[in-house]
Amino acid sequence: MRVVDLKIEDIAFGGKGVGRERGKAVFVPYTIEGEIVSAEIVREKKQFAEAELVEVKQKSPDRVESVCPYFGRCGGCAYQHVSYEHQLAIKWRQVRDALQRIGKLKVVPMRPIIPSPKQYAYRNRITVHAQERVVGFFRRDSHQLIDIERCPISTDEVNRALTELRAQPYVRDGHYTLRAPASPRVFSQTNDEVANALRDLVVNLVPPNQELLIDAYCGAGFFAKALLDKFERVIGIDWDKFAIAAAKENVTEKETYIAGDVEEELQKVGAVHPNRPPGANDAGNGRLRSIAPTTLIVDPPATGLSANVRKAIIDLAPTTLIYVSCNPPTLARDLRELQDKFIIESVTPLDMFPQTAEIEVAAHLNA
């Protein structure tokens, strides 16, 4: 393998720096734009190459010392070498660039990124792996485990659970999700403070005195329950029956939660019944046939919305659409199609996962 000198020009989504050698993009982890580095080419393709950092010859003023002894080997964090303010700038720019490049948006109504109050000790759960008496995380770009005694981005409670697991005389091979005691066992965000900021943002984006909210991928009703006072009726949909069971606890008359496929349930939205009696439940048997929807929230997995869900959204034609995404490229792909029927009012990144390359985004659209 050969070593090349590069000037890092940009940071790609996923966290690797991008330099160029004879016009070909070379991706180098743990670098910052503006730096001059030496890197060893480890994989070379026709259009790009992958390299490992050998030496930083000219450092960025935004370079800092990492606090984690596993950083650079563990596959979890990508940005511990970057000052927090610059991490935020990188993520904001990556969201904008994805929407312009993939989404073909000429004008991106970006809002400032919402930072995390905690840059470390914020994760309320982690999943560790055990194999042949090693307990920890996978190495970067590998299925080989690193033995991890403590994770600095996790809360003290989670690290105590990790210590207890490691102290057991025998840990069976497998995967172990370790949670803070108050963390629910259905899907929830891992950063409590930023999750609350996201919920507040969504609440503020929705106008008052609305008729119907459909909360797709609703989980345990994180958004729906915060919006009850703005709607006459709320319907939540999620495939996870355990999350739906949690949502149904302490349910009010105006709430209906359906365990089912989001694609199928959205396609079942039927005729408008404006004179429907308050509290009547037309959503039984998996059919959402009620008042015309006014607001739709979608919070899909990283794969984004399927083509059929996008079509169902266009057919549904909600007056307000809020799209919460954990994957800017799939958000950009979906907005490219939805922008023909909706006006994109704002795009707000949130740093749900400091030190990592992950980005949360909330997009607000109106019909």
BELHU-V575577 format. One record per pair of residues at least 24 apart in sequence whose C-alpha atoms are under 10 Angstrom apart, sorted by the first residue. I is the first residue (numbers start at 1). J is the second residue. If there is no record, write none. Layout:
i = {I;I}
j = {J;J}
This chain:
i = {1;1;1;1;1;1;2;2;2;2;2;3;3;3;3;3;3;3;3;3;4;4;4;4;4;4;4;4;5;5;5;5;5;5;5;5;5;6;6;6;6;6;6;6;6;7;7;7;7;7;7;7;7;7;7;8;8;8;8;8;8;9;9;9;9;10;10;10;10;11;11;11;11;12;12;12;12;12;12;13;13;13;13;13;13;13;13;13;13;13;13;13;14;14;14;14;14;14;14;14;15;15;15;15;15;15;15;15;15;15;15;16;16;16;16;16;17;18;18;18;18;19;20;20;21;21;23;23;24;24;25;25;26;26;26;27;27;27;28;28;28;29;29;29;29;30;30;30;30;30;30;30;30;30;30;31;31;31;31;31;31;31;31;31;32;32;32;32;32;32;32;32;32;32;32;32;33;33;33;33;34;34;34;34;35;35;35;35;36;61;62;62;66;67;67;67;68;68;68;68;69;69;69;69;70;70;70;70;70;70;70;70;70;71;71;72;72;73;73;73;73;73;73;73;73;74;74;74;74;74;74;74;74;74;74;74;74;75;75;75;75;75;75;75;75;75;75;76;76;76;76;76;76;76;76;76;76;77;77;77;77;77;77;77;77;78;78;78;78;78;78;79;79;79;79;80;80;80;80;81;82;83;84;84;84;84;84;85;87;87;87;87;87;87;88;88;88;88;88;88;88;88;88;88;88;89;90;91;91;91;91;91;91;91;91;92;92;92;92;92;92;93;94;94;94;94;95;95;95;95;95;95;95;95;95;95;95;96;96;96;96;96;97;97;97;98;98;98;98;98;98;98;99;99;99;99;99;99;99;99;99;99;100;100;101;101;101;102;102;102;102;102;102;102;102;102;103;103;103;103;103;103;103;103;103;103;103;103;104;104;104;104;104;104;105;105;105;105;105;107;108;108;108;108;109;109;109;109;109;109;109;110;110;110;110;110;110;111;111;111;111;111;111;112;112;112;112;113;113;113;113;113;113;113;114;114;114;114;114;114;114;114;114;114;114;115;115;115;115;115;115;115;115;115;116;116;116;116;116;116;116;116;116;116;116;117;117;117;117;117;117;118;118;118;118;118;118;118;119;119;119;119;119;119;119;120;120;120;120;120;120;120;120;121;121;121;121;121;121;121;121;121;121;121;122;122;122;122;122;122;122;122;122;122;122;122;122;122;123;123;123;123;123;123;123;123;123;123;123;123;123;123;123;123;123;123;124;124;124;124;124;124;124;124;124;124;124;124;124;124;124;124;124;124;124;125;125;125;125;125;125;125;125;125;125;125;125;125;125;125;125;125;125;126;126;126;126;126;126;126;126;126;126;126;126;126;127;127;127;127;127;127;128;128;128;128;128;128;128;129;129;129;129;129;129;129;130;130;130;130;130;130;130;130;131;131;131;131;131;132;132;132;132;132;133;133;133;133;133;133;134;134;134;135;135;135;135;135;135;135;135;135;136;136;136;136;153;153;153;153;154;154;154;154;155;155;155;156;157;157;184;184;184;185;185;185;186;186;186;186;186;186;186;186;186;187;187;187;187;187;187;188;188;188;188;189;189;189;190;190;191;191;191;191;192;193;194;194;194;194;194;195;195;195;195;195;196;196;197;197;198;198;198;198;198;198;198;198;198;199;199;199;199;200;200;201;201;202;202;202;202;202;202;202;202;202;203;203;203;205;205;205;205;205;205;205;205;206;206;206;206;206;206;206;206;206;207;207;207;210;210;210;211;211;211;211;211;211;212;212;212;212;212;212;212;212;212;213;213;213;213;213;213;213;213;213;214;214;214;214;214;214;214;214;214;214;214;214;215;215;215;215;215;215;215;215;216;216;216;216;216;216;216;216;216;216;216;216;217;217;217;217;217;217;217;217;217;217;218;218;218;218;218;218;218;218;218;218;218;219;219;219;219;219;219;219;219;220;220;220;220;220;220;220;221;221;221;221;221;222;223;223;224;224;224;225;225;225;228;228;228;231;231;231;232;232;232;233;233;233;233;233;233;233;234;234;235;235;235;235;236;236;236;236;237;237;237;237;237;237;237;238;238;238;252;253;253;253;253;254;254;254;254;255;255;256;256;256;256;256;257;257;257;258;258;258;258;258;258;259;260;261;262;262;262;262;262;262;263;263;263;263;263;263;263;263;263;264;264;264;265;265;266;266;266;266;266;266;266;266;267;267;267;267;267;267;267;268;268;269;269;269;269;270;292;292;292;292;293;293;293;293;294;294;294;294;294;295;295;295;295;295;296;296;296;296;296;297;297;297;297;297;298;298;298;298;298;299;299;299;299;299;299;300;300;300;300;300;301;301;301;301;302;302;302;302;302;302;303;303;303;303;304;304;304;304;304;304;304;305;305;305;305;305;306;307;307;309;310;310;310;310;311;311;313;313;314;314;314;314;314;315;317;317;317;317;318;318;318;318;319;319;319;320;320;320;320;321;321;321;321;321;322;322;322;322;322;322;322;323;323;323;323;323;323;324;324;324;324;324;324;324;325;325;325;325;325;325;326;326;326;326;326;326;326;327;327;327;327;328;328;328;328;328;331;331;331;335;335;338;338;339;339;339;340;341;341;341;342;342;343}
j = {40;41;42;43;44;51;39;40;41;42;51;38;39;40;41;42;51;52;53;54;37;38;39;40;41;51;53;54;36;37;38;39;40;54;55;56;57;34;35;36;37;38;39;56;57;31;32;33;34;35;36;37;38;57;58;32;33;34;35;36;37;33;34;35;36;34;35;90;94;90;91;93;94;90;91;93;94;97;357;90;91;93;94;95;97;98;327;328;329;357;358;359;78;79;91;94;356;357;358;359;77;78;79;87;90;91;94;355;356;357;358;50;51;78;79;357;51;48;49;50;51;49;48;49;48;49;47;48;48;49;49;50;50;51;52;51;52;53;52;53;54;53;72;78;79;56;63;71;72;77;78;79;80;81;82;55;56;59;60;63;78;79;81;82;56;59;60;61;62;63;79;81;82;86;87;90;59;60;62;90;58;59;60;61;59;60;61;63;60;86;86;87;355;120;152;153;150;151;152;153;148;150;151;152;137;139;146;147;148;149;150;151;152;139;140;139;140;137;138;139;140;141;142;145;146;136;137;138;139;140;141;142;144;145;146;147;148;137;138;139;140;141;142;143;145;146;356;137;138;139;140;151;153;355;356;357;358;140;153;353;354;355;356;357;358;140;354;355;356;357;358;354;355;356;357;119;354;355;356;355;355;355;115;116;119;354;355;115;115;351;354;355;356;357;112;113;114;115;116;349;350;351;354;355;359;113;357;328;349;350;351;357;358;359;360;348;349;350;351;359;361;349;328;329;349;359;327;328;329;331;332;347;348;349;359;360;361;328;332;347;348;349;328;329;332;327;328;329;330;331;332;333;328;329;330;331;332;333;334;335;336;347;332;336;329;332;333;328;329;330;331;332;333;334;335;336;328;329;330;331;332;333;334;335;336;337;338;339;332;333;335;336;337;339;332;335;336;339;344;344;344;345;346;347;344;345;346;347;348;363;364;345;346;347;348;349;363;346;347;348;349;362;363;347;348;349;350;347;348;349;350;351;360;361;194;197;198;201;348;349;350;351;352;360;361;193;194;197;349;350;351;352;353;354;191;192;193;194;195;197;350;351;352;353;354;191;193;194;351;352;354;153;191;193;194;352;353;354;152;153;351;352;353;354;355;151;152;153;154;155;353;354;355;151;152;153;154;155;156;157;158;159;191;354;152;153;154;155;156;158;190;191;192;193;194;352;353;354;151;152;153;154;155;156;157;158;159;179;180;189;190;191;192;352;353;354;153;154;155;156;157;158;159;178;179;180;181;182;183;184;188;189;190;191;192;154;155;157;158;159;161;177;178;179;180;181;183;184;185;188;189;190;191;151;153;154;155;158;159;162;176;177;178;179;180;190;162;175;176;177;178;179;162;165;174;175;176;177;178;171;172;173;174;175;176;177;165;166;171;172;173;174;175;176;171;172;173;174;175;170;171;172;173;174;166;169;170;171;172;173;166;171;173;162;165;166;171;172;173;174;175;176;162;166;175;176;353;354;355;356;179;180;190;191;179;180;191;180;181;182;220;243;246;242;243;246;219;220;240;241;242;243;244;245;246;218;219;220;240;242;243;219;220;222;243;222;352;353;352;353;351;352;353;354;352;352;350;351;352;353;360;222;350;351;352;360;222;223;350;352;223;324;348;349;350;352;360;361;362;223;224;226;227;226;227;348;362;226;227;297;322;323;324;362;363;364;227;228;230;320;321;322;345;346;363;364;365;230;231;295;296;297;320;321;322;364;231;295;320;293;294;295;274;291;292;293;294;295;254;290;291;292;293;294;295;296;318;255;292;293;294;295;296;297;318;320;256;257;266;288;293;294;295;296;297;298;318;321;257;262;295;296;297;298;299;322;258;261;262;263;265;266;296;297;298;299;300;323;243;259;260;261;262;297;298;299;300;301;243;244;247;257;258;259;262;297;298;299;300;243;244;245;246;247;257;259;299;244;245;246;247;248;249;257;246;247;248;255;257;247;297;299;255;257;297;251;252;255;252;254;255;255;294;295;278;279;291;278;279;280;281;290;291;293;293;295;283;288;293;296;260;262;296;297;261;262;263;265;266;286;298;262;265;300;279;278;279;280;281;278;279;280;281;279;281;281;282;283;284;288;283;284;286;283;284;285;286;287;288;286;286;286;298;300;305;308;309;312;305;306;307;308;309;310;311;312;313;308;309;312;309;312;308;309;310;311;312;313;315;316;308;309;311;312;313;315;316;312;316;293;312;315;316;316;316;317;318;319;317;318;319;320;318;319;320;321;367;319;320;321;322;366;320;321;322;323;365;321;322;323;324;364;322;323;324;325;362;323;324;325;326;361;362;324;325;326;327;331;325;326;327;330;326;327;328;329;330;331;327;329;330;331;328;329;330;331;332;333;334;330;331;333;334;335;334;334;337;334;334;335;337;338;337;338;338;341;338;340;341;342;367;341;341;342;366;367;342;365;366;367;365;366;367;364;365;366;367;363;364;365;366;367;346;347;362;363;364;365;366;347;361;362;363;364;365;348;349;360;361;362;363;364;349;359;360;361;362;363;350;352;358;359;360;361;362;358;359;360;361;358;359;360;361;362;361;362;363;363;365;365;367;365;366;367;367;365;366;367;366;367;367}
